[in-house]
């Protein structure tokens, strides 16, 4: 079956299941915690593990998307080769070695997909258990709604995407800070995140600098891990350590430049300038958000998800190398820490955005990764349909970026939300 048709069916099925669960939200919020935990575990099995077994074991299909790249680099790491020197990897230096761990048991690209599912499960479990005592029964509803969303299912099971790995470290930092706050330890953890995940993690690392009360201690924690790591990496690979930065020069869609392309024309001749402007804009907006949250004495458990969505959502909106899969970076903190589930407009936008990012990336690749630098291209029906999906995606991302920005700078915080019947 055509992969796009499969994703359309997943988007429809997931949206219907999400809608039914939201319709029964009052009952879900008031369930006993033990019952809710069993439902969430069942939902994770049905929405992640069962599709994995059906797709990769029963049907015998091979992983697609980035998984072959992950598997290739993990295989090199498994043989003890040096990243950036002996093999290519667009991710952080330790990423290939972590993804090589399941190959000890099962030397297959399918093991990489299973690892991605387990990592999402870890991120979900850490997030849910952290917010359950803080949000009460609402966390039960949010957890189920997240698991029913079509985009995370597609990103994780069909795409084997790693973007949620960064939030694993974010969720760990929530637990760490709640038990023993400390900027130095936070810096240590974020330095490890930089070495394990991807270069994009530097954005939230920089944003947190403007939230912490003791930035010198935070930087010290970063340097204790970061400097030796960089020194060893440079000693082993030389300039090869800059390999992950290559992604910043590649155009993807959708984002503001690609949506504006029919108006501004071909932006590739000044793509480097656009990349620099986008990076500066993301750093500036994130820094301002972190600073405002600090001025308003917002606690870490509230500040981090808001800052996370603001940082990575704005990056997805403005940077020319962003694409739909990046929504996986912030869907969990968006669900648990930003969205007001009483606001049906926010819920509808979330659902529409999920449907779009489920389908648009594959459709864009199928069409040959077009950039609509000439308005005449949009007279083609397929191009027009894909462009409309790009516009819808960018608009949805902008909506949640604005929501996070308002919460960082204007809105008052509610410790608990209550769902109306």
Secondary structure, 3 states (H helix, E strand, C coil): CCHHHHHHHHHHHHHHHHHHHHHCHHHHHCCCHHHHHHHHHHHHHHHHHHHHHHHHHHCCCCCCCCHHHHHHHHHHHHCCCCECCCECCCCCCCHHHHHCHHHHCCCCHHHHHHHHHHHHHHHHHHHHHHHHHHHCCHHHHHHHHHHHCHHHHHHHHHCCCCCCHHHHHHHHHHHHHHHCCCHHHHHHHHHHHHHHCCCCHHHHHHHHHCCCCCHHHHHHHHHHHHHHHHHHHHHHHHHHHHHHHHHHHCCCCCCHHHHHHHHHCCCHHHHHHHHHHHHHHHHHHHHHHHHHHHHCCCCHHHHHHHHHHHHHHHHHHHCCCCCHHHHHHHHHHHHHHCCCCCCHHHHHHHHHHHHHHHHHHHHHHHCCCCCCCCHHHHHCHHHHHHHHHHHHHHHHHHHHHHHHHHHHHCCCCCCCCCCCC
